[in-house]
């Protein structure tokens, strides 16, 4: 642990998409650092499994469809306050994204969903002078032949982050994003299992390894901490040097 253990004592955090992968690591570290954390997942089965887990440190886990504005508003309205919003919900549909309907669905979840959460949370965050961290990707910088919707949505998240940072600054709300490199999660399992693709990724990553979800979580903690009080509108690569090559 590299942060003071009560860094977020008295703070309330919502981690959307916090039931697995990077989101779960983010939620866990915020809870460990004293925050009251609610996480969301896509289905009741998913959130029930997380809530019943022995290592679950959060206040609650709830099912949320980020395409449903009314459900988003209800969830945010039920929180006692809101200091931190982390948007990690996302999907990828390799190859199928060339279909227009699939493309639209992926963008609606990854990009429009992020905007719905930010807009719904704005007034609560204003009251707390809080922070938002969105999740971009290396594919915000590079195209992806098999994932045009995912790439477009993450490029959109990067630009949305910059735009909302400007729009929300007068409210005292900071808006940043992380752009994870290649992380060991279920979302990248196909790439991890492809020895040729994995070798190419590692060859271009100066640190020579896949990231762990906790590597991304540490950057999110920094962006939400007082140490980053003059940081807004940043899309922070957390990539082991991948973009430097």
C-alpha positions in Angstrom: 0.0 0.0 0.0 1.5 3.3 -1.1 -1.4 5.6 0.2 -2.4 6.7 3.7 -4.9 4.1 4.9 -7.6 6.7 5.8 -7.1 8.8 2.7 -10.7 8.7 1.7 -12.3 8.4 5.1 -15.8 10.0 5.1 -15.9 10.0 1.2 -18.5 8.2 -0.8 -17.5 6.6 -4.1 -19.5 5.0 -6.9 -17.6 2.6 -9.2 -19.7 1.8 -12.2 -18.6 -1.6 -13.6 -16.9 -2.3 -10.4 -17.8 -6.0 -10.0 -14.8 -7.4 -12.0 -11.5 -6.6 -13.6 -10.1 -3.1 -13.3 -13.3 -1.8 -11.7 -13.2 -4.3 -8.9 -9.6 -3.4 -8.2 -10.5 0.3 -8.1 -13.4 -0.3 -5.8 -11.4 -2.5 -3.4 -8.6 0.1 -3.0 -11.0 2.9 -2.4 -12.7 0.8 0.3 -9.4 -0.1 1.8 -8.5 3.6 2.0 -11.7 4.4 4.0 -14.3 5.3 1.4 -17.9 4.1 1.4 -18.1 2.4 -2.0 -21.0 1.2 -4.1 -20.2 -0.9 -7.2 -22.5 -1.7 -10.1 -22.6 -4.7 -12.4 -24.7 -5.6 -15.4 -26.9 -8.3 -13.9 -28.3 -9.4 -10.6 -26.4 -12.7 -10.8 -23.1 -10.8 -11.2 -23.7 -8.4 -8.3 -25.0 -11.1 -6.0 -21.9 -13.2 -6.6 -19.7 -10.2 -5.8 -21.7 -9.2 -2.7 -21.5 -12.7 -1.3 -17.7 -12.9 -1.8 -15.5 -13.2 1.3 -13.2 -10.3 0.1 -16.1 -7.9 -0.6 -15.2 -4.6 1.3 -17.8 -2.3 -0.4 -21.0 -0.9 1.1 -23.2 -2.5 -1.7 -23.3 -4.0 -5.2 -26.2 -3.2 -7.4 -27.3 -4.1 -10.9 -27.3 -1.2 -13.3 -27.9 -0.8 -17.1 -26.0 2.3 -18.1 -28.4 2.7 -21.0 -31.2 3.4 -18.5 -31.2 7.1 -17.4 -34.0 6.6 -14.9 -32.2 3.8 -13.1 -29.0 5.9 -13.1 -30.8 8.9 -11.5 -32.4 6.7 -8.9 -29.1 5.1 -7.9 -27.3 8.4 -7.6 -30.2 9.9 -5.7 -30.1 7.1 -3.1 -26.5 7.7 -2.2 -25.9 9.6 1.0 -23.5 11.9 -0.9 -21.1 11.5 -3.8 -17.5 12.5 -3.8 -16.0 10.2 -6.5 -17.5 8.7 -9.6 -15.4 6.1 -11.6 -16.8 4.9 -14.9 -15.5 1.4 -15.8 -18.6 -0.2 -17.4 -17.8 -1.3 -20.9 -18.2 -4.1 -23.5 -16.3 -5.3 -26.5 -17.7 -7.4 -29.4 -14.7 -8.4 -31.5 -15.6 -8.7 -35.2 -19.3 -8.3 -34.6 -18.8 -4.6 -34.2 -18.8 -4.1 -38.0 -22.6 -4.7 -37.9 -24.3 -1.3 -37.5 -26.6 -2.5 -34.7 -23.8 -4.0 -32.7 -21.7 -0.9 -33.3 -24.5 1.3 -31.9 -24.9 -0.9 -28.8 -21.2 -0.8 -27.9 -21.1 2.9 -28.3 -24.3 3.4 -26.3 -22.8 1.4 -23.4 -19.2 2.6 -23.4 -19.6 6.2 -24.4 -23.2 7.3 -24.0 -23.3 5.4 -20.7 -20.3 7.3 -19.4 -22.0 10.6 -20.3 -25.3 9.5 -18.7 -23.4 8.8 -15.4 -21.4 12.1 -15.5 -24.5 14.2 -16.2 -26.6 12.5 -13.6 -23.8 12.8 -10.9 -22.9 16.4 -11.7 -25.0 18.1 -9.0 -24.0 15.6 -6.3 -20.4 16.0 -7.2 -20.7 19.8 -7.2 -21.9 19.7 -3.6 -18.9 17.7 -2.6 -16.4 19.4 -5.0 -15.7 15.8 -6.1 -13.9 14.0 -8.9 -14.7 11.8 -11.9 -12.4 9.3 -13.5 -13.5 7.7 -16.8 -11.9 4.8 -18.5 -10.4 5.2 -22.0 -8.0 2.8 -23.6 -4.9 2.3 -25.8 -7.5 2.1 -28.5 -8.3 5.8 -27.9 -4.9 6.3 -29.6 -4.8 3.4 -32.1 -7.4 1.9 -34.4 -8.6 -1.7 -33.9 -9.6 -3.6 -37.1 -11.7 -6.0 -35.2 -13.2 -3.5 -32.7 -14.3 -0.3 -34.5 -17.0 0.4 -32.0 -14.9 -0.1 -29.0 -12.1 2.0 -30.5 -14.5 4.8 -31.4 -16.2 4.7 -28.0 -12.9 5.0 -26.2 -11.7 7.8 -28.4 -15.0 9.4 -27.6 -14.5 8.9 -23.8 -11.1 10.7 -24.1 -12.6 13.7 -25.8 -15.7 13.7 -23.5 -13.4 13.8 -20.5 -11.6 16.9 -21.8 -14.9 18.6 -22.6 -16.5 17.8 -19.3 -13.4 18.9 -17.4 -13.9 22.4 -19.0 -17.7 22.4 -18.4 -17.6 21.2 -14.8 -14.6 23.2 -13.6 -16.7 26.1 -12.4 -18.6 23.5 -10.2 -15.3 22.5 -8.5 -15.5 19.1 -10.1 -12.4 17.6 -11.7 -12.8 15.2 -14.6 -10.0 12.9 -15.7 -9.5 9.6 -17.4 -7.1 6.7 -17.4 -6.1 4.9 -20.6 -5.0 1.4 -19.5 -2.5 -0.5 -21.4 -2.8 -4.3 -21.8 -4.3 -5.6 -18.5 -4.9 -9.1 -17.3 -8.7 -9.2 -17.2 -11.5 -11.3 -18.7 -11.9 -8.6 -21.4 -8.4 -9.3 -22.8 -8.4 -13.1 -22.2 -8.6 -13.7 -26.0 -5.5 -11.7 -26.5 -3.7 -13.3 -23.6 -4.5 -16.7 -25.1 -3.2 -15.8 -28.5 0.6 -16.4 -28.2 1.5 -14.4 -31.3 -0.6 -11.4 -30.3 0.5 -11.5 -26.7 4.2 -11.7 -27.7 3.8 -8.7 -29.9 2.1 -6.7 -27.1 4.9 -7.5 -24.6 7.6 -6.8 -27.2 6.2 -3.2 -27.5 5.8 -2.7 -23.8 9.1 -1.5 -22.2 8.2 -3.0 -18.8 7.7 -6.4 -20.6 4.6 -7.6 -18.8 0.8 -7.4 -18.8 -0.5 -4.9 -16.3 -2.5 -6.2 -13.3 -5.8 -4.4 -12.4 -4.2 -3.0 -9.3 -1.7 -1.1 -11.5 -4.6 0.9 -13.0 -6.3 1.3 -9.6 -3.3 3.2 -8.1 -3.5 5.8 -10.9 -7.2 6.3 -10.3 -6.6 6.8 -6.6 -4.0 9.5 -7.4 -6.4 11.3 -9.8 -9.1 11.4 -7.1 -6.7 12.4 -4.3 -5.8 15.9 -3.0 -2.4 15.4 -4.7 -4.2 15.9 -8.0 -6.2 18.9 -7.0 -4.9 20.9 -10.0 -5.2 18.1 -12.5 -8.3 18.0 -14.7 -8.9 17.2 -18.4 -6.1 14.6 -18.4 -6.2 11.3 -20.1 -3.4 9.4 -18.3 -1.9 6.4 -20.0 -1.1 3.6 -17.6 0.6 1.3 -20.1 4.1 0.3 -19.0 5.5 2.5 -21.7 3.5 1.1 -24.6 2.8 4.5 -26.1 6.4 5.5 -25.9 7.5 2.9 -28.4 
